[in-house]
Amino acid sequence: MHPTAQPMPNPAAAYRAGLDGWAVLVNLDTAGSLALNPTGVVVWQLVDGRRTVDQIIAGVRQHFKDAPSTVDDDVVELLEDLAEEGFIGFEVT
């Protein structure tokens, strides 16, 4: 995934926050679902079609001051999973 790519949420993705910091995404087109831990929730909240992958990573680092050194790879992996499951997409230019 290119660092300057700007992922955008699929409008068919339904987000349901839990009381424990976790959330569930449901793709209303495919009925697929995905549980998000608190880090995943922050990533999802930063996906807006304007922020780049690098900016999303920086936002996660800012939110979690004690983020492990693997956070960059972890965020990219989550974004790739979200794209594969149809929760996010990228504008084709």
N, CA, C and O of each residue as an XYZ file, in Angstrom:
372
protein
N       0.858     -1.170      0.000
C       0.000      0.000      0.000
C       0.904      1.234      0.000
O       1.819      1.354      0.815
N       0.631      2.125     -0.912
C       1.455      3.318     -1.055
C       1.205      4.279      0.110
O       0.056      4.485      0.500
N       2.267      4.869      0.671
C       2.129      5.767      1.825
C       1.267      7.001      1.564
O       0.731      7.589      2.504
N       1.129      7.401      0.294
C       0.322      8.591      0.002
C      -1.096      8.247     -0.445
O      -1.881      9.138     -0.768
N      -1.425      6.948     -0.465
C      -2.789      6.540     -0.800
C      -3.746      7.108      0.241
O      -3.392      7.237      1.413
N      -4.947      7.445     -0.185
C      -5.949      8.041      0.701
C      -7.169      7.119      0.781
O      -8.104      7.251     -0.009
N      -7.154      6.185      1.740
C      -8.291      5.276      1.844
C      -9.563      6.006      2.254
O      -9.529      6.951      3.041
N     -10.683      5.551      1.706
C     -11.978      6.138      2.048
C     -12.916      5.019      2.473
O     -12.837      3.903      1.959
N     -13.804      5.320      3.413
C     -14.721      4.277      3.871
C     -15.775      3.953      2.821
O     -16.224      4.829      2.081
N     -16.153      2.715      2.769
C     -17.245      2.275      1.912
C     -18.543      2.766      2.551
O     -18.770      2.497      3.731
N     -19.399      3.474      1.819
C     -20.654      3.943      2.405
C     -21.567      2.805      2.867
O     -22.494      3.030      3.645
N     -21.305      1.584      2.389
C     -22.101      0.433      2.807
C     -21.559     -0.215      4.074
O     -22.043     -1.269      4.484
N     -20.558      0.403      4.699
C     -19.993     -0.132      5.935
C     -20.728      0.465      7.129
O     -20.784      1.684      7.291
N     -21.280     -0.392      7.947
C     -21.963      0.037      9.173
C     -21.013     -0.167     10.346
O     -20.385     -1.218     10.472
N     -20.914      0.835     11.194
C     -20.006      0.837     12.341
C     -20.822      0.823     13.619
O     -21.741      1.624     13.785
N     -20.489     -0.079     14.512
C     -21.187     -0.159     15.796
C     -20.149     -0.227     16.906
O     -19.424     -1.215     17.030
N     -20.080      0.835     17.719
C     -19.132      0.900     18.820
C     -19.666      0.137     20.020
O     -20.863      0.164     20.307
N     -18.769     -0.540     20.715
C     -19.115     -1.214     21.957
C     -18.685     -0.373     23.143
O     -17.993      0.631     22.978
N     -19.083     -0.769     24.317
C     -18.747     -0.025     25.524
C     -17.326     -0.281     25.996
O     -16.812      0.445     26.846
N     -16.697     -1.294     25.457
C     -15.367     -1.690     25.906
C     -14.236     -1.155     25.036
O     -13.097     -1.599     25.176
N     -14.524     -0.211     24.142
C     -13.501      0.334     23.257
C     -13.378     -0.418     21.945
O     -12.689      0.040     21.033
N     -14.030     -1.559     21.836
C     -14.037     -2.339     20.609
C     -15.207     -1.894     19.756
O     -16.096     -1.191     20.238
N     -15.217     -2.296     18.500
C     -16.318     -1.982     17.596
C     -16.456     -3.102     16.576
O     -15.571     -3.946     16.431
N     -17.570     -3.093     15.882
C     -17.819     -4.063     14.822
C     -18.163     -3.296     13.555
O     -18.945     -2.346     13.578
N     -17.566     -3.726     12.452
C     -17.918     -3.218     11.130
C     -18.698     -4.300     10.407
O     -18.348     -5.478     10.471
N     -19.745     -3.900      9.726
C     -20.507     -4.830      8.897
C     -20.602     -4.229      7.504
O     -21.010     -3.079      7.339
N     -20.225     -5.007      6.513
C     -20.364     -4.585      5.126
C     -21.775     -4.966      4.686
O     -22.072     -6.146      4.501
N     -22.632     -3.983      4.522
C     -24.031     -4.238      4.196
C     -24.218     -4.811      2.791
O     -25.270     -5.368      2.481
N     -23.194     -4.673      1.940
C     -23.268     -5.256      0.601
C     -22.992     -6.755      0.613
O     -23.579     -7.511     -0.162
N     -22.089     -7.180      1.506
C     -21.653     -8.579      1.496
C     -22.032     -9.342      2.759
O     -21.903    -10.565      2.802
N     -22.494     -8.640      3.782
C     -22.808     -9.202      5.102
C     -21.548     -9.657      5.837
O     -21.641    -10.348      6.851
N     -20.379     -9.279      5.338
C     -19.136     -9.577      6.043
C     -18.994     -8.677      7.253
O     -19.503     -7.556      7.271
N     -18.299     -9.176      8.262
C     -18.106     -8.357      9.456
C     -16.667     -8.471      9.943
O     -15.941     -9.401      9.593
N     -16.284     -7.510     10.750
C     -14.931     -7.460     11.275
C     -14.964     -6.766     12.620
O     -15.539     -5.686     12.750
N     -14.354     -7.375     13.620
C     -14.237     -6.755     14.938
C     -12.977     -5.890     14.962
O     -11.924     -6.295     14.469
N     -13.099     -4.711     15.533
C     -11.972     -3.791     15.649
C     -11.616     -3.605     17.124
O     -12.480     -3.295     17.944
N     -10.340     -3.795     17.452
C      -9.873     -3.481     18.795
C      -9.727     -1.966     18.911
O      -9.944     -1.262     17.925
N      -9.366     -1.441     20.081
C      -9.272      0.018     20.218
C      -8.339      0.686     19.205
O      -8.614      1.803     18.764
N      -7.262      0.034     18.836
C      -6.373      0.605     17.815
C      -7.065      0.624     16.464
O      -6.973      1.609     15.731
N      -7.751     -0.446     16.135
C      -8.504     -0.508     14.884
C      -9.588      0.543     14.820
O      -9.862      1.091     13.753
N     -10.209      0.829     15.953
C     -11.235      1.876     16.017
C     -10.624      3.227     15.654
O     -11.220      3.993     14.897
N      -9.448      3.519     16.187
C      -8.785      4.788     15.868
C      -8.448      4.841     14.381
O      -8.649      5.868     13.733
N      -7.942      3.747     13.845
C      -7.637      3.705     12.404
C      -8.911      3.990     11.614
O      -8.902      4.828     10.713
N     -10.002      3.304     11.939
C     -11.261      3.499     11.222
C     -11.706      4.955     11.291
O     -12.170      5.506     10.294
N     -11.571      5.578     12.446
C     -11.994      6.966     12.609
C     -11.133      7.926     11.786
O     -11.581      9.018     11.438
N      -9.907      7.525     11.476
C      -9.011      8.374     10.688
C      -9.181      8.178      9.177
O      -8.722      9.006      8.390
N      -9.828      7.104      8.777
C     -10.059      6.842      7.352
C     -11.200      7.742      6.883
O     -12.360      7.533      7.238
N     -10.852      8.744      6.083
C     -11.866      9.713      5.649
C     -11.758     10.095      4.179
O     -12.513     10.946      3.710
N     -10.829      9.479      3.440
C     -10.661      9.810      2.031
C      -9.766     11.009      1.792
O      -9.444     11.327      0.647
N      -9.363     11.678      2.860
C      -8.465     12.827      2.739
C      -7.092     12.528      3.331
O      -6.070     12.964      2.802
N      -7.077     11.792      4.420
C      -5.804     11.461      5.061
C      -5.097     10.353      4.277
O      -5.722      9.427      3.762
N      -3.784     10.485      4.209
C      -2.978      9.452      3.562
C      -2.683      8.337      4.564
O      -2.919      8.479      5.764
N      -2.169      7.241      4.053
C      -1.761      6.139      4.918
C      -0.755      6.649      5.947
O      -0.869      6.329      7.130
N       0.222      7.432      5.516
C       1.210      7.982      6.454
C       0.557      8.857      7.517
O       0.961      8.813      8.679
N      -0.436      9.645      7.145
C      -1.122     10.496      8.120
C      -1.945      9.665      9.101
O      -2.052     10.018     10.275
N      -2.516      8.582      8.635
C      -3.256      7.684      9.516
C      -2.302      7.060     10.527
O      -2.610      6.993     11.717
N      -1.157      6.608     10.061
C      -0.148      6.039     10.962
C       0.279      7.077     11.994
O       0.383      6.766     13.181
N       0.525      8.300     11.552
C       0.923      9.367     12.481
C      -0.178      9.627     13.505
O       0.110      9.868     14.677
N      -1.429      9.580     13.073
C      -2.550      9.775     13.988
C      -2.620      8.686     15.045
O      -2.912      8.960     16.209
N      -2.353      7.453     14.640
C      -2.337      6.348     15.601
C      -1.195      6.536     16.585
O      -1.372      6.346     17.788
N      -0.029      6.908     16.082
C       1.124      7.152     16.971
C       0.828      8.285     17.947
O       1.234      8.223     19.108
N       0.134      9.304     17.496
C      -0.202     10.430     18.366
C      -1.216     10.002     19.434
O      -1.127     10.427     20.586
N      -2.161      9.173     19.052
C      -3.193      8.727     19.987
C      -2.637      7.758     21.025
O      -3.002      7.815     22.199
N      -1.753      6.873     20.581
C      -1.139      5.881     21.465
C       0.344      6.202     21.605
O       1.170      5.747     20.813
N       0.663      6.981     22.609
C       2.049      7.438     22.801
C       3.026      6.275     22.993
O       4.207      6.404     22.671
N       2.547      5.145     23.514
C       3.412      3.998     23.766
C       3.278      2.924     22.689
O       3.500      1.742     22.953
N       2.916      3.335     21.482
C       2.729      2.383     20.378
C       4.029      1.635     20.110
O       5.106      2.228     20.157
N       3.936      0.338     19.831
C       5.147     -0.439     19.554
C       5.778     -0.029     18.226
O       5.156      0.645     17.404
N       7.000     -0.442     18.041
C       7.725     -0.083     16.818
C       7.087     -0.704     15.578
O       7.373     -0.277     14.459
N       6.236     -1.694     15.760
C       5.593     -2.375     14.632
C       4.311     -1.674     14.191
O       3.630     -2.162     13.289
N       3.968     -0.545     14.803
C       2.666      0.079     14.534
C       2.486      0.431     13.054
O       1.383      0.293     12.524
N       3.531      0.876     12.390
C       3.410      1.230     10.969
C       2.927      0.018     10.163
O       1.972      0.112      9.392
N       3.601     -1.112     10.354
C       3.235     -2.333      9.639
C       1.852     -2.820     10.061
O       1.087     -3.317      9.233
N       1.529     -2.680     11.344
C       0.220     -3.123     11.842
C      -0.914     -2.325     11.207
O      -1.940     -2.891     10.830
N      -0.727     -1.006     11.089
C      -1.758     -0.158     10.484
C      -1.916     -0.497      9.008
O      -3.040     -0.617      8.521
N      -0.824     -0.651      8.302
C      -0.888     -1.010      6.874
C      -1.586     -2.357      6.708
O      -2.409     -2.522      5.808
N      -1.263     -3.316      7.566
C      -1.904     -4.629      7.483
C      -3.413     -4.513      7.712
O      -4.196     -5.144      7.002
N      -3.822     -3.714      8.694
C      -5.249     -3.526      8.936
C      -5.917     -2.859      7.733
O      -6.994     -3.280      7.311
N      -5.292     -1.834      7.186
C      -5.857     -1.164      6.012
C      -5.986     -2.128      4.841
O      -6.974     -2.085      4.108
N      -5.007     -2.986      4.662
C      -5.077     -3.987      3.590
C      -6.227     -4.951      3.844
O      -6.945     -5.320      2.914
N      -6.409     -5.365      5.107
C      -7.528     -6.253      5.443
C      -8.868     -5.557      5.201
O      -9.800     -6.156      4.666
N      -8.954     -4.286      5.601
C     -10.190     -3.523      5.384
C     -10.506     -3.401      3.895
O     -11.664     -3.503      3.491
N      -9.478     -3.184      3.089
C      -9.673     -3.072      1.642
C     -10.093     -4.419      1.059
O     -11.004     -4.481      0.233
N      -9.439     -5.487      1.479
C      -9.744     -6.818      0.968
C     -11.188     -7.223      1.287
O     -11.841     -7.894      0.487
N     -11.676     -6.815      2.447
C     -13.036     -7.160      2.875
C     -14.084     -6.156      2.385
O     -15.274     -6.313      2.659
N     -13.636     -5.116      1.654
C     -14.564     -4.166      1.059
C     -15.043     -3.053      1.995
O     -16.034     -2.383      1.704
N     -14.348     -2.855      3.113
C     -14.733     -1.792      4.040
C     -14.173     -0.423      3.645
O     -14.736      0.615      3.993
N     -13.059     -0.441      2.916
C     -12.469      0.803      2.417
C     -12.125      0.620      0.955
O     -12.038     -0.498      0.447
N     -11.929      1.757      0.287
C     -11.510      1.744     -1.101
C     -10.600      2.923     -1.359
O     -10.268      3.691     -0.456
N     -10.208      3.048     -2.599
C      -9.300      4.111     -3.005
C      -9.818      4.722     -4.290
O     -10.287      4.013     -5.181
N      -9.732      6.035     -4.383
C     -10.180      6.708     -5.586
C      -9.261      6.353     -6.745
O      -8.038      6.383     -6.612
N      -9.851      6.023     -7.865
C      -9.080      5.700     -9.062
C      -8.944      6.967     -9.869
O      -9.938      7.606    -10.214
N      -7.701      7.335    -10.173
C      -7.462      8.561    -10.935
C      -6.912      8.259    -12.301
O      -6.653      9.178    -13.079
